[in-house]
Structure formats: structure tokens, C-alpha cells
Amino acid sequence: MRNDQLLRYSRQIILEQIGGVGQEKLLNASVLVIGAGGLGAPALYYLVAAGVGRIGIADWDVVDITNLQRQIIHFTGDIGKQKADSAFEKLHQLNPDVRIERLNLQIDSKNIGEIIKSYDFVIDGVDNFPTKFLINDAAVLFNKPFSHAGILRFSGQTFTHIPGGACYRCMFASPPPAGLVPTCSEAGIIGSVAGVIGSIQALEAIKYITGAGSLLSDRLLTFDALSIEFRTIKIKRNPDCPICGNNPTITTLQDIKLPQCDI
């Protein structure tokens, strides 16, 4: 580790749970963040600041003025830019040492396997159910740990999947019908909730890499911003889970189409 790195990361190196060994692990680690939006923005900032050596940013969207209320990695002058490019500009200024890979593409069943296999940890920062389930399925099939999160209005939730533990489908076997659950553009979101949950996702990745503390594996953390209450719910691997169960029915990756809501 160079002298300038010892200074840059000194406040975490002095932590007993991190130390020089943990910092070296971070410098040699890689994290893929899928979605450079409300969740991905704070997660990316903290991962790059912590010195994770290689970061992938996967996002095909462009910056819109409505994003700026919560997607703090993008500025007013970035409107119209690719989100991955906009994020890269800020992150490179924050820590030029970090190798940042921009993936200006839409994640699908054909490319996700090839993309995630070279990363140590994956962060789900997307805002739609089909991609969330695809990330889960790819992580299970390729034995990759990942952090799931979801936010809406004044609430958020997150958990960490470790290979062999409970996955997203252990809680929700399939996506809800189209239109049943409102999106942030329909129901609203307070930006600070994205900051809280996205920061926890970055922390989970850092803890996984360094071995510090315990992870949110087999536990779902929920957050109610109106009452400032956190709740942890124990979850178990479902032996009948369609992808990580004893007799999985999902053995290949497929793009998911939401069923239509009859309500």
C-alpha cells in the first residue's frame, strides 16, 4: 500500500475490524453496481471513497431533471448524459485510484452472466421487478453474493444474499402483476430514504469484502422514515424456492415479463 493510500484510508485502517489487511482486501476487490440512480448513487460514492479497487456501473438510462431530487451523483448540468458517464465523472474526481468500468447497456438475460462473473459482489440498485428477479437468479446460478434493496415513499428494505442462503425468491417466488405495485414516479419517494438504504448496501459490500461484522444474510431490514424505525425480519432459505431450493425449476436465465393485473 502506498503512503498516500495509507493517508487516504487512515480513518478506516485504524478500525480494528478493518486494519491494513482489510484495506488491502478492498483495494483488490470488485463490486458491480447495477443502476446509477437513487440507490446506486450513495452506494457508488461510499464504495469508491472506501477504496474498492474496481467498480462496475451498469446503467443504460440518461439523466432526467426528475432524477436530481434523489440521485445525488448527477448534477443539473448532467441532464441528458448517460448515467454511467455522469457517475464516472464524479467518482473519478473523488478517487482516481479506483478502476471504474462504465457499462452503458441494459442488463438482460443474455449479458448479465458474462458481466457479473468477474465481480466479487453485486449491488441491485434498479427500480423494476423484472431486473430485480433477473439479478437474483443470475447471482444464485453464478454463486455471487449480492445486496437487494427497494424504496418507495418513506420506506425502504434491504437484505444480502450469500450463496447457500435465502434469496429474493425465497420471500417472493415471482414478480407481482404489472400495475399492482406503484413505481416511485407514481407513488413518490423522499430522496433521503434512497441515501439511507443505498449507504447500507455499500456497507454490506465493504463488510463482505473485509469480513467485518455480520451481514444482512437471512435477514430483511426494513426502514420507516416517518417514524425513524428499523426492523429486522428473519428469513429462511425456502427448500421449495424455484431457483435455490432442493429441486429448482429455474435452471437458466430468462427475461421476465410481468403478468397483467386483473384488479
HUTA-V301620 format. One record per backbone hydrogen bond with DSSP energy under -1.0 kcal/mol. CO is the residue of the C=O (numbers start at 0). NH is the residue of the N-H. Records with the same first field share a line. If there is no record, write none. Layout:
CO = NH  NH
This chain:
1 = 5
2 = 6
3 = 7
4 = 8
6 = 9
8 = 11  12
9 = 13
14 = 17  18
17 = 21
18 = 22
19 = 23
20 = 24
21 = 25
22 = 26
23 = 27
25 = 28  52
28 = 53
29 = 119  120
30 = 55
31 = 122
32 = 57
33 = 124
36 = 40
38 = 42
39 = 43
40 = 44
41 = 45
42 = 46
43 = 47
44 = 48
45 = 49
46 = 51
52 = 98
53 = 30
54 = 100
55 = 32
56 = 102
57 = 34
60 = 82
62 = 79
63 = 66
66 = 69  70
69 = 71
70 = 73
74 = 77
75 = 78
77 = 80
80 = 62
81 = 85
82 = 86
83 = 87
84 = 88
85 = 89
86 = 90
87 = 91
88 = 92
89 = 93
90 = 94
94 = 97
98 = 54
100 = 56
102 = 58  104
107 = 111
110 = 114
111 = 115
112 = 116
115 = 118
120 = 31
121 = 146
122 = 33
127 = 131
128 = 132
129 = 133
130 = 134
131 = 135
132 = 136
133 = 137
134 = 138
135 = 139
136 = 140
137 = 141
138 = 143
144 = 121
145 = 160
146 = 123
147 = 158
149 = 156
151 = 154
152 = 189
153 = 224
154 = 151
155 = 222
156 = 149
157 = 220
158 = 147
160 = 145
161 = 164
166 = 169
167 = 170  171
176 = 179
182 = 186
183 = 187
187 = 152
189 = 192
190 = 194
191 = 195
192 = 196
193 = 197
194 = 198
195 = 199
196 = 200
197 = 201
198 = 202
199 = 203
200 = 204
201 = 205
202 = 206
203 = 207
204 = 208
205 = 209
206 = 210
215 = 159  218
217 = 234
219 = 232
220 = 157
221 = 230
222 = 155
223 = 227  228
228 = 223
230 = 221
232 = 219
237 = 240
238 = 245
240 = 244
241 = 248  249
258 = 177
